[in-house]
Amino acid sequence: MASMLSTKKRKQSLKELKSLGLQLLSSRAHVNNLPLLITFVSPASPPQHLLESLLSLQSFFTPVLPQFPPSSSKKNRVDGESKKEDPEFIYKTWLRSKFDELVRSLIHVLFSPQSEDTLRVDDKTMSANGNDERNPTASIELRIHKIHHIISNIPLQEGNNEKSKHEMWSGSGIVKRMKMKFTKAWIAFLRLPLPIDIYREVLVIMHQAVIPFLSNPLMLCDFLTRSYDIGGVVSVMALSSLFILMTQHGLEYPNFYEKLYALLVPSIFMAKHRAKFLQVIQNAK
């Protein structure tokens, strides 16, 4: 089976790869395209092929991921015995195995010596992937939205121990390396020209979904201080993350309190994120 997939892989052009992804997304009848697309998630794949496969796989797995059975547990084995005749359960168990295979392939890509070249996507790559060159801004924003969706849904290690509910993160040393890669990915993402909706969403989730999993949270200080200096609602949204860097990671920001109290205007008490703002005010006393 592996040799057949390898032979098919060598024959696929980028256009054919896109077609495989569209077929997979259109009907369960084309689910056998899934293993083939996963084979392109490899350091040896051309960057355009890898990216195209990832976008199709992300679109396929995102809606079905919550329906998957756990990778392994006693409860799962017991349930498996009772449901082993259920075709839908068998299908979802197989999909789960393919998802775990995808994550292992992603780890291999991230930790490979070629990862820098494999994951680098420049403007030429974007155009070659079928974007509308007549509207490059819209094309770039679409890519940024897709990248944000992928990077925001990476399953992460909870806490600092080596055991994880995600099997793919378990093992000696892998948590530390994953944090380093995760940090590098987020720092690179934050340097992109983020659309305003993504910019605000990132600020809202950063203190809970990003900072705890970074190898060095202080690398966010430039992004957060620039955001805090903007003023208004954007400052409010950057507040929680910046306060965490100051109180938990030793960031020095002399003008923090001056700017904090400057935000105390009547309109701020009607802002969407006023509760978090008031909480920081309370903690800053």
N, C-alpha and C positions, 0 to 999 in steps of 0.2 A: 504493500500500500504506500509506504514512504517513498519507494523508488518511482511509483507511478505519479505521485504528487510532485516529486522533483522533476520528472520529465515534463509534466504539464507546466510547471513553474517556468522552466527555461523558454517555453514557447509563447508565453503571454506578453503581449505588448501592453503599453499603458492604456490604450483604448479598450483592449479586451479585458483588462483588469477592472476598469470602470464598469464595463458591462456585467462582469461577474458580481460586483457589488450591488448593482441595481437589481439584478435577478434575485440575489439573496434577500434583498429588502422587499421585493415585490411578492414573493410566494415561498411557503414552506417547501414546495416542490423542489426548490433550488438550494436546499440546506446543505447539500454536498459541496457547494462552493465554499462553505465556511472553512473546512480544513485547508483548502488550497490558498485562501486569502491569508490564513495564519502563517503559512510557510514564507510569505513575503515579509513578515516581521522578523527580520534577520539583519545583522550587520553587513552581510554580503549582498543584500538587495540594493538596487539603485535608490537614492533618497526619494525620488518621485513615486516609485512603486511602493516603497514602505509607507509613505504618507497616504497615498491613495487607499491602500489596504486598511490602514488604521482608521481612516475616516469612515469607511464602509463598516468595519467591525464595531466601531464606537456607536454608529447609528443602529446597528443590529442588536448589540448587547444591552444598551441603555434601557430600553423599555421592558426587557424580559429578565434582567438581572434580579429584581426583587422576588421573582417567582422561583428562583433556583433553590434546590435543596442544599443544605450545608455540604461542604467538601467531605468532611468525615466527622462522625461522632457516633456514640452508642445509639442515641436516639435515631439518627439517620439510618443505621444498620437495621434497627428494629422496624422502622417504618418501611425500609426497603424490602424487608421480607414480606410485609403485609401488602405492599403495592407493586411487587415485582411483575405482576401480570398486567399492570396498568400501563398502556402504551404512552400516555401523556407523561407519566412519572419517569418512564425509561427515557423518553425524548429529552425531558428537562435535565435529567441526570447526565445524559450525554452532552448537552449544551454546557452544563456546569464544568465538565471535564475539558471541553474546548476552551472555555473562558480561563480556566486555570493554566492551560497550555499557552494561551495568549499572554497571560501575565508573566509566565516563566520566560517566554520569548522576549517580552519587553525588558525584563531584567537583564537578559543576555545582551540585548542591544545597548542598554544603558551602561553596563559594566565592561563593554568591549573596547579595545583600543581604538576602534574605528568610529566610536559613538559620536565624536564631534562632527565628523564629516557626514555621517549617516543622518543625523538629526538636524543638520543645518538646512534651513529652507530660505532661499533668497527670493527676490522679486521675479527672477527668471523662472524659478521653479513654480511659483504661483501661477504665472501666465501659462506655462506649459501644462499645468493641471486643469486648464479649461476655464479660467476666469475671464471675465469680460474686460479686455484691456481698454475699452472705451470709458470705463468707470473704475479706475484703479483704486480709488478710495473705498468704494463699496466692496470691492473684491478683498482688500486687505482687512476691512472690518469683519467680513464674513469669516475669514480665516482666524482672526483673533477670537471671535465668538466660539468657534469650534475648538481652538486650542484651550480656551478658558474652560469649556465644558469638560474636556478630557482631563486637564490638570486638577480640576476641582473634584473629580470623582475617582482619584487614585485611592485604593484602600490602604489605610495607613496603620502602622504599629501603634497600639495604645500603650502609653507609658514607656518605661525604659527597660522592661524585661525582654527576654529573648523569645518568650512564648506569645504567639499571636493567634487570634481567631482566624486570620488569613494565613493559610498554610504557606503561601508563597513567600511570606516575610519571615518565616521561622528559620532559625539556623544561626550559627555563630558568626558574628561580624556583619551579617547582612543588614541589620537594622541601622547600624552606623553608616554603612555605605549608602543605604537607601535615603537616609536623612541628607547626606551630602548631595546626592543627585536631585532630591526633591528641592533642596535649597537652591541649587544651581538653576533648576528649571524655573522656579518662581522668580528669581532675580532677573533671569533673561526675559521672562514674560512681562515683568513690570517695566522693562525698558522699551516695550513696544508702544506705539501711539494708541493707547487704549481708548475705545469709544466711551462716552460719558456714562452710559448705563453699566458697562463692565467695570469702569473705574470705581463707581459708587458701590457696586456689588462686592468688589474685592475689599474695599475698605470696611464694609459691614461684617464680612466673615473672617477677616484676617486674624483677629485676636483669638478666635476659637479654632478655626480650620487650617491656619497656616503657621502662626508663630510657635505653637507647641511642638511642631514636627520639624522645625528647622535645626540644622546643625549649629548655626550661629544667628540668632534672631536680630542681632545688631546690624546685620547687613541690610535690614529694612529701614534703617534710620533716615537715609536720604529721601527715600520715597515718602515716608510718613511725615517728616518735617516739612517737605515741600507741600504735601497735602494739607497739613495743619496751617501752613502759612497762607493758604488760599482764602480762608475765612468762610463765614456762613455755615451752611449745612455740611459742606465738605470737611471743614474743620471738626465739626461735631462727629462725623463718621470716622475720622482718623484718630479721635481722642482716645478711645479705649486701648487701641494697639500701642499708641505712643506712650500712654501711661504705664502699660505693662513693661515696655522697654526701659522706662525710667526706674520703676520700682522693683523689677525682678532681674534686670540685666545690666544695670549700672549706667544707662545712657544719661549723659549730662545735657540738659537743654535749658539754659538760664532763663529764656523768655517764656517758658511754658505757662507759668501761673499768670503772668501779665496778659498773655493772649487768652488764657482760659477765662479770666474774669471779664475780658473785653467782649466775650461772646454772650455775656449776661444782658441781653436786650429782650424786650417783650416778645418779639417774633420767635425767639428760640424756644419758648415754652409752648409753641404750637407746632414745632417741628416733629417730624415722624420719629426721630431717634432721641427725643427729649429725655426719656427714661434713663437711657444709658448716660447721657450727658449729666443728669442730676446725680446719678450714682458716682460718677467720677468726681463731681464737685464735692460730694459727701466724703469720699475717700481721700480727697486732696487736702482736707482740713488739717 
